[in-house]
């Protein structure tokens, strides 16, 4: 088999000496950009709905006074699942040789991971509140001269 000087694709005798088409998965830039835009337009409403449901679910528990509140794993799992979904899409884009679309998805995954960690931190602080500050040097309220009759 003869090789053309500018390419490494072997010449096929049945194609009149023209190089064979390579069988890679690389698409053109327009296809990658269009696919990325479509996926982005799908992810934006999903992220908006996740944020909306986490805000609405957080308002219901504000009036409840319990001795030991339990950690609400629902928003954490939703945001974590969304982050994993964006990462899977990014890997698929990178595997199909669309690096710009994969890079956009990786940036979105980083933002989604930030929100996932923020939601987890909020839930953790709700369950484990910091102790009230102690005032040093102030007398107790019962021995204050203004409170005694």
TIKERO-94632 format. One record per residue (C-alpha): residue in one letter; x, y, z. Coordinates in steps of 0.05 Angstrom, whole numbers. Each point is the difference from the previous one (the first is absolute). Example, Ala and Ser with C-alpha at 12.3 -4.5 7.8 and 13.67 -1.06 7.14 Angstrom:
<pts>
+----+--------+--------+--------+
| aa |      u |      v |      w |
+----+--------+--------+--------+
|  a |    246 |    -90 |    156 |
|  s |     27 |     69 |    -13 |
+----+--------+--------+--------+
</pts>
This chain:
<pts>
+----+--------+--------+--------+
| aa |      u |      v |      w |
+----+--------+--------+--------+
|  x |      0 |      0 |      0 |
|  x |     25 |     68 |    -18 |
|  x |     -5 |     59 |     48 |
|  x |    -12 |     71 |    -22 |
|  x |     52 |     48 |     25 |
|  x |    -48 |     48 |     36 |
|  x |    -43 |    -52 |     34 |
|  x |      9 |    -65 |     35 |
|  x |    -63 |    -31 |    -29 |
|  x |     17 |    -59 |    -45 |
|  x |    -21 |      3 |    -73 |
|  x |    -50 |    -51 |    -20 |
|  x |      6 |    -31 |    -70 |
|  x |    -76 |     -1 |     -9 |
|  x |     -6 |     76 |     11 |
|  x |     47 |     19 |    -57 |
|  x |     57 |     13 |     47 |
|  x |    -37 |     51 |     43 |
|  x |      9 |     -6 |     75 |
|  x |    -54 |    -34 |     40 |
|  x |    -46 |     40 |     45 |
|  x |     23 |     -3 |     72 |
|  x |    -51 |    -29 |     48 |
|  x |      9 |     48 |     57 |
|  x |    -58 |     30 |     39 |
|  x |     21 |     72 |    -11 |
|  x |    -57 |     44 |    -25 |
|  x |      2 |     70 |    -26 |
|  x |     -1 |     60 |     46 |
|  x |    -71 |     19 |    -18 |
|  x |    -28 |    -67 |     21 |
|  x |     36 |      3 |     67 |
|  x |    -24 |     71 |     12 |
|  x |    -72 |    -16 |    -18 |
|  x |      0 |    -61 |     45 |
|  x |     31 |     40 |     57 |
|  x |    -52 |     54 |     -8 |
|  x |    -58 |    -50 |      1 |
|  x |     27 |    -34 |     62 |
|  x |     12 |     67 |     34 |
|  x |    -72 |     22 |    -16 |
|  x |    -24 |    -65 |     33 |
|  x |     44 |      7 |     61 |
|  x |    -19 |     72 |     16 |
|  x |    -74 |    -14 |     16 |
|  x |     20 |    -63 |     39 |
|  x |     48 |     40 |     43 |
|  x |    -52 |     55 |      9 |
|  x |    -52 |    -51 |     24 |
|  x |     51 |    -31 |     47 |
|  x |     15 |     67 |     31 |
|  x |    -74 |     17 |      5 |
|  x |    -18 |    -66 |     33 |
|  x |     57 |      6 |     50 |
|  x |    -23 |     70 |     20 |
|  x |    -73 |    -20 |      6 |
|  x |     17 |    -63 |     41 |
|  x |     45 |     41 |     46 |
|  x |    -57 |     48 |     18 |
|  x |    -45 |    -55 |     29 |
|  x |     49 |    -20 |     54 |
|  x |     13 |     70 |     26 |
|  x |    -60 |      1 |     47 |
|  x |     12 |    -69 |     30 |
|  x |     37 |      0 |     66 |
|  x |     29 |    -69 |     15 |
|  x |     52 |    -20 |     51 |
|  x |     46 |    -33 |    -50 |
|  x |    -17 |     16 |    -73 |
|  x |     19 |    -53 |    -50 |
|  x |     43 |     15 |    -60 |
|  x |    -41 |      8 |    -64 |
|  x |     36 |    -41 |    -53 |
|  x |    -51 |     14 |    -55 |
|  x |     31 |     64 |    -28 |
|  x |     70 |    -27 |      8 |
|  x |    -17 |    -62 |    -40 |
|  x |    -36 |     39 |    -54 |
|  x |     57 |     48 |    -10 |
|  x |     50 |    -57 |      3 |
|  x |    -39 |    -38 |    -53 |
|  x |     -3 |     61 |    -44 |
|  x |     75 |      8 |      8 |
|  x |     13 |    -73 |    -19 |
|  x |    -46 |      7 |    -61 |
|  x |     39 |     61 |    -24 |
|  x |     65 |    -37 |     10 |
|  x |    -25 |    -60 |    -41 |
|  x |    -20 |     47 |    -56 |
|  x |     69 |     33 |      3 |
|  x |     35 |    -67 |     -5 |
|  x |    -44 |    -19 |    -59 |
|  x |     17 |     66 |    -35 |
|  x |     74 |    -10 |     13 |
|  x |     -3 |    -72 |    -24 |
|  x |    -35 |     20 |    -64 |
|  x |     56 |     51 |    -14 |
|  x |    -39 |     63 |     14 |
|  x |     49 |     34 |     49 |
|  x |    -33 |     68 |      2 |
|  x |    -68 |    -30 |     17 |
|  x |     33 |    -46 |     52 |
|  x |     37 |     60 |     31 |
|  x |    -66 |     38 |      7 |
|  x |    -31 |    -60 |     33 |
|  x |     59 |     -7 |     47 |
|  x |     -8 |     73 |     20 |
|  x |    -74 |    -11 |     13 |
|  x |     18 |    -62 |     41 |
|  x |     47 |     42 |     42 |
|  x |    -55 |     51 |     13 |
|  x |    -49 |    -55 |     17 |
|  x |     50 |    -32 |     47 |
|  x |      8 |     67 |     35 |
|  x |    -75 |      5 |     10 |
|  x |     -2 |    -73 |     24 |
|  x |     53 |     15 |     53 |
|  x |    -36 |     64 |     20 |
|  x |    -66 |    -37 |     10 |
|  x |     35 |    -53 |     41 |
|  x |     34 |     54 |     43 |
|  x |    -67 |     35 |     12 |
|  x |    -32 |    -65 |     21 |
|  x |     59 |    -17 |     45 |
|  x |     -3 |     68 |     34 |
|  x |    -75 |     -8 |     10 |
|  x |     10 |    -66 |     36 |
|  x |     63 |     19 |     37 |
|  x |     -9 |     73 |     21 |
|  x |     58 |     36 |     31 |
|  x |     -6 |     11 |     75 |
|  x |    -22 |     69 |     24 |
|  x |     57 |     46 |     19 |
|  x |     16 |      5 |     73 |
|  x |      7 |     69 |     29 |
|  x |     62 |      7 |     44 |
|  x |     -3 |     46 |     60 |
|  x |    -75 |     14 |      1 |
|  x |    -38 |    -16 |     63 |
|  x |    -59 |    -48 |     -4 |
|  x |    -67 |     33 |    -12 |
|  x |    -30 |    -23 |     67 |
|  x |     51 |     40 |     41 |
|  x |     -8 |     64 |    -39 |
|  x |    -20 |     57 |     46 |
|  x |    -55 |     25 |    -46 |
|  x |    -36 |    -67 |     -1 |
|  x |     -5 |     -7 |     76 |
|  x |    -62 |     34 |     31 |
+----+--------+--------+--------+
</pts>
